[in-house]
Amino acid sequence: MKRIFLLLLCVGFNFAFAQKDIGHIQAGEALLEKGNYDLAYNEFKNAVNANSKNPQAYYQRGRSLLYLGKFSEAKKDFDKAIELAPNTSAFYNLRGAALENLGDTLNAIKNYNKSISIDSSDARGYISLSRLLESQNKLKEALSIANLGIRKSTNQLTLFVIKGGVLQSMHDTTSAISTYKSALGKDSLYFGANYSLALICIDRNKAKEALRFINNAIKGEPENGDGYIEKGRILEDLNDTIGAVNCYNKAISLDTLNTFAYFSRGIYYRAHGNSTAAIKDFSKMIAIDPADADAYLSRGECYSDTNNCEAALKDFETAKKLSPNDPEIYFQIGLCQDETRYYREAIETFNAAIKLDSSNSQYYYSRGNSKYNLELLEDAKKDYLKALEKDSTNSGPLFNIGNIHFDKKEYEQAVKYYDKYLAIEKADADAMVNRAICKNALGFEKEACEEWQKAAALGNFDAKQNIEKFCK
């Protein structure tokens, strides 16, 4: 999901302007805090009309325009604010934000540096510049700016989190952990540091430690829905499904327009077999943001789960228009085409997925399945072997290569692949039955009967029939 983060920070001023424009500014700031950006813009516009010489009025109107995604208009307001008060650090900082969102990163960097040069104790310039450099993968430069800001500025906690994130990108997780803990030394409930440490613990399969950090994050910012979303995921790992869904519900109650909360709850419902509820959550995401490709992709997968390939394909095609370079979308379309027996079309679609991501084992495996269904057995086998090359733990190709040899009555080769498959999928009765048929054909009647007995104990009907026929 695309999420735009803007550093929209206000600054105090001592200008003695007319009471009327100050009243509009104060009203606008209150509306910004509540997320009422259009109404806030109107208040700041009234402030400009009341006093066209007040740089704060232009600055605040520019802030509201940033929130509204009107970056060109925002830049013009920051230009005017700087014209009226050229030595104000915050004005350059947010003009940099407008330029960055307009794609003019070179001038954005110049404005962030100007902000820092005017007031080296203000953390905001360092925060903006280090984040931009990190997004450009200039990690050493980003780290240098974050360190400089930590040394020189006040309110450094965000810079500790940025520094930790850069260190993680540089694969120095140990130093990142130390940096996050330095932030906690200043504020034990600081959300960003606790949240980041929780994510590291999750990556290391330390769910209980992750829960401790995320609980502290929630204590620090009880109105931040992201904390509850991450706690829900942790509780899922700890098999507390009721607690998990309650966390997702809490995040939604805090912000009914939080698409990530609906997404997380939808994924939860789908994972627990409730595709109907998941579809409702993904549909809510689409209602909030009709340009969210992930919402269409996820809803389409739910339709696929319920064998409604027609509805699934509509969602996948919409997702493809919104995100034409996402290989997973092509993969899901291919699965639907294969399911509805459009095997040649499926092969072409899997080709597109592989062109975008040649490292995914499942893409080769699924293309192999379509070829298998067209009885292109040697071509299918090549894809299965390619899938195993990409991921040796992918058991599906082993079973299907066994089936290819089985169909060709190459029983020794079939047994070889069934052996490998059953070493991973130890309780697959169908594979047991096929391997037993091969063993019986090779003259190992006793072993075959023993294997059919195991398969029959798992409820396999074919195994029972083979026992009656061959094991007297």
N, C-alpha and C positions, 0 to 999 in steps of 0.2 A: 504494500500500500504506500502511496506517496503521501508524505506528511511534510509540510513546509514549516520550518522553525525559524522564526524571526526574533532577533534580539530587540525587543521593544521596551526600552527602559526609560523611565522618566527622570527628570533632574529638577532639583529645586532652584528657584530663581528669587532674586530680591528686587526685581524691577517694580517700580511703583506706578503701575498702570491704572487706568480708570477701573472703578469697581465693577462696571457692567461687563467688560470683557473678561475680567477675572472670574466673575460668576459663571459665565458661559464655559470657561476653561475648566473650572472645578466640576461643573455638571457633566461636561464631556469626559473628564477623567473617571468619574464615578460610573458612567455608562460603559467606558472601555473595560473597566474591571469586571463588569457583568457580561461582557461579550456582545453588547449592543452597539456594534461598530457603525452602522448607518446612522443611528440616533446620535452617537458621539460625534460623528463627522458633522452633522448639522449644528451641534453646539459649538464646535470649533470654528465652523464657517461663520456663525453668528459672532464669535469672538473676533475674527478677522474683520468683519464688517464694522464692529463696534470700535476697533482700534487697529488700523492697518499698519501701525508702527510697532506693534507688539510682536517680537520674534517668537515668544512662547506660543502665541496663537497659531502661527504658521507651523511651528515645530509639532504641536499637538495634532493639528489637522493632518500633517504629514504622517504622524504615527497611525492615525485612524485609516488613512489611505493605504498604508502598508498592510494593515490587518485585512483590508478589503481587496488586497491584491492589485491595487492600482498604482503600480510602481513609478510610472512616468510622472503622474500627477504628484505623487509623494515627493519625488526628487525636486520638482519645481518649488514645493513648499519649503523643503530644506534649503534650497538655494536662497530663497527669500529670507529665511531665518538667519542664515550665515551672513547675508548682505547686511542685515540689521545688527547682528551680534557676532562678528567674525572670530571672536576668541572663546567660543563656547564648545567644549569638547564633544558634548552629546550630539550637537547638530551634525558634525562631521561623521560621527559614528553611524547615525541613522541614514545619512545621505549615502554612506558606504553600503548600508544594507539594501537601499533602493537600487543602487548601481549593480550590486551583486545579483539581485533578482532579475535585473534587466540583462544580465550576461556580460556586463562590463567589469570584469574582475580586476583588471589593471587599475582602473580609476577607483574601484572599491578599496583596493589595498592602499592607494594613496590617501584616501579619506580616513581609513582606519589608522594609518600612521600619523596623520595630522591630528586625529583625536588624541592619540597617545602623547604626541609632542606638546600639545596644549596642557594636558593634565595627566602626568605620568602616574598619579595615584588613583586614577579612575580605571577600574578593572575592565570596563566595558569595551574599550578599544582593543585590549589584549584578547579578550574573549572572542570578539568578532574576527580579528585577524587570524588567530590561531585556528579557529574553526574553518575559515575559508582555506587556509593553507592545508589543513588536514583533508578537506574535501578534494583538493587538487593532488593529494597523495605526496605533498611536500612535507614529509613527516618530521625530518630533522629541523626544518625551519619552524614548523608548528610547535615542536617541543621547545625550541629556543624561545619563542615568543611567550609560551605558557610559563616557562621558568622565569623569564624576565618579569612578567606580570605578577607572579607569586612573590617575587622579591620586592617589587616596587609599589604594588597597588594595595588598596584596602579591599575588603569584601572579596577575598581570593578563593572562596570555596568552589565556585564554578570552574575556576582555572585548574584546581586540583583534579576535578573530574575530567576536564578536557585533556590534561596531561596524562591521566591514567588511560584514557581512550587511545591516545596517540601511542603510548607505550604498548598497549595491547596490539595495535595495528603493526607495531614493530616486533611483535612476538616476544615481548619482554613482560610476561604476565606477572612475574615475581615483583618487578619494580612497580608495575601498575597497582598491584595489591597494596604495596607499601604506600603508594601515593594516595590511594583512596583512604587508607587508614590514617594518613596524616590529616586528611580533611575531617575524619571522624574525631580526631584528637581535638579539633577546634569546635566541632558540633557533632555530638554522638548520634544525633537524629537527622543529620543532613541527608535529604532524600537522594540526591544524585549519587553520593558515595555508597550509601547502603544499597541502592538499586543496582549499581554496577557490580558490587561485591556479590550480591545475590545471583546475578547472571553468571559470574565466574563459577560460583559454587554449583549452579545447575549444569554448566558445561563439564564440571568434574564429577557429576553424579553425587553431589553432596546436598541432597534435598533438604535435610534437616537444618544444616547450616544456612542454606539459602533462605529458608523460612524465617530464621532468626533475623537476618539482615532485612528482609522485605517487611517484616513486622515493624522494625525500627524505622524504615522508610515511611511506612503508613502513619506511624506516630508523629513523624516530623511533618508530613503533609497529608493529613487525613482527608482532604478534599481532592486529592490527586488520584484520578481513576486508574492511571497506569500502575500504581502500586497494587491495587486490588486485582487488576488483570494478571499481573505477574504472580501474585500470590495464588490466584486460581490455578495457574499452570503448575505451580509447585505442589499444591494440594492434590492435583491430578496424579502427579508422580508419586505422591504418598498414599494414593488410593482413597483419598477423602473426597469422593465425588460430590457429596452434598455440600461440603465446604467450598469446593471449587465453583460450583454453579452459583452459590450464594455470593461469592466474590465477584463473578461476572455481573450478576444482578446489581450488586452495589455500585460497580463502575458505571453501569448504564443509568442508575438512579442519580448519580452525581452529574452525569452529562448525557442526556438522551440523544445527542448528536455525535457521540463518540463511536465512530465506525469500527475502530479497533476492538472495542468492547463487544460489539455485536459479532464481529468476525471471530473473536476468541470463543464466545459462547456457542456460535454456530459450529465451529470446529469440534468443540466439546460434544455437542448434541450428535453430530455425525459420527464421531468416534464411538459413541454409545448407542448407535443404531437408531437414533431418532431423526431420520432424514426430514420428516415433515417440519419439526421445530427448527432444524437447521436452515431449511429453505426460507422460513419466515425471517430468520435473522439476516440471512444474506440478502433477502428482498428488502429489508429495512435499510441495509447498507446502500443498496442501489437507489432507494428513494432519497437518501441523504446525499449521496454522491454518484450520479449516473455515469461518471467517467471512471469508476473504480473497476479496473479489469479483474482484480482478484475476487471481487464480489461475484461477478458473472462466472468466473472459472469455478469458484467454490460451489455456487448454486448449481451449475451444470453438472458437477461431480455428484451432487446429491440426486439430481434427476437420473443420472446414470445408475446410481445405487438402486433406484426404484424402477429400473428398466424403462424409463421414459426417455429414450434416446432422441426422440424428435425435439422435446423441450431442451434436452441437454445440448444438442447441436446448435440450437438458436443462441443459447448463452455462450457457448464456446466461440461461435462466429463473431458475436459482439465483442467478446474478450479479445479476439484476434485483431479486430479493427482498432481497439484501444491500445493494445500492446502487441504489435506484429512481430516482435523479436523474442517473444517468450516461448521457449521450446515446449514447456509443459502444456500449453494450450493446444499446440499441434498434436502432442502425444494423446491428449484426451479426445480430440476429434478422431484420431486414428483408432482409438479403442472403440468408440461408438460405431465407426464405419465397419470395423471388424465384427462387432457384435451383431450388426444388421446385415452381415454377409457381403458387404461391399469391400471384398478383400483387396482388389487391385487399387482402389481408391485409398484404402487404409495404408497400403505399402508406400504410396506416393506421399501421404501425409507423414508417416513415420520417417521417410527420407528427409522431409523438411525439418522435423524435430532433430534428427541426427546432424543435419547441416548446421544447426544452431548450437547443438551441444553433443559433441561426439564422444563424451566421456560417460554417458548415462547407460548403464547396463540394460535397464528395462526397455529402452527404446529399441535396441537390437533384438532383445527377446521377443517383444511384441511384434516387430516386423517379421521375425522368424515364424511366429504363430500364424500370421496372415499367409505367408508363403507355404507353410505346412498345410493350411486349409485349402490352398490351391494345388496341393500335392507336388509342390516344387521342393522335394525333400532335400536335395543336396544344397540348394540355396538356403533353405531353412536352417540346415545344420551349420552352414557357415556363419549365419547370424547368431545361432546359439553359442557357437564357439567364441565369437566376438564378444558376446554378452559375458561369458565366463572370463574372458581376458580382462574385461573392465571390472568385474566383480566376481571373484571366485566363490563367494558365499551365496550367490544367487542360485537357488536350488532348481528353479523352474527349467532352465535350459538343460540341466542334467537329465531330468525326467523325460523331456521331449526328445533329446538325442537318443535316449534309451528306446523311446517309442519308434523312432525312425528305424533303428536297427531291428527292432521287434517286427515292424511291418515288412522289412526286407528278409526276415527269418535269419538274421545274423545274430543268433542267440548269445554267443559268447560276448560279443561287443555290447549287446543290450544289457547283459548281466553286469558288465563292468560299470556302465553308467547308472543302472538302478542301484548298484552298491553305493556309489558316491552320493546319489540322491538320498537314499535311506539312511546314510550316515548323518545327514542333516535333518531330514523329515522322518523321524524314526517311527511314527505311527500312521503313515500313509498306506492304507489298506489296498488302494488301487495299484500302487507300485509293488507292493508285496505279491499281489495276484499275478501281475505281469512277470515279475522275476521268477515266480514259481513255475509259470508256464514255460519260461525259457529253460529252467533247470530240468523240468520234466522232459522237454524235447531233447535235452542234452544227455538224458539217461540218469539224472540224479533224482529218481522218483521219491526217495525217502525225504530228502531235503525239501523237495517241492511240496510234499504233503504236510510237512511240519510248518512250512511257511503259509500254506493255505489255512491251516488250523489257526495260526496267529491272526490272519486277516479275517477269518470267520468270527473269531472272538471279538473283533472290532465291529462286527455287524455287516460285513461285506457279503452280499448275496452271491456274487460270482464265485467267491471262494467256497461257499457251501456247495454249490453245484459241482465244482471241480473235485471236491472231496468225494462226493457221491460217485463221480464218474471215474476217477483215477486212484482213489485211495481205499481200496477194498481190503 
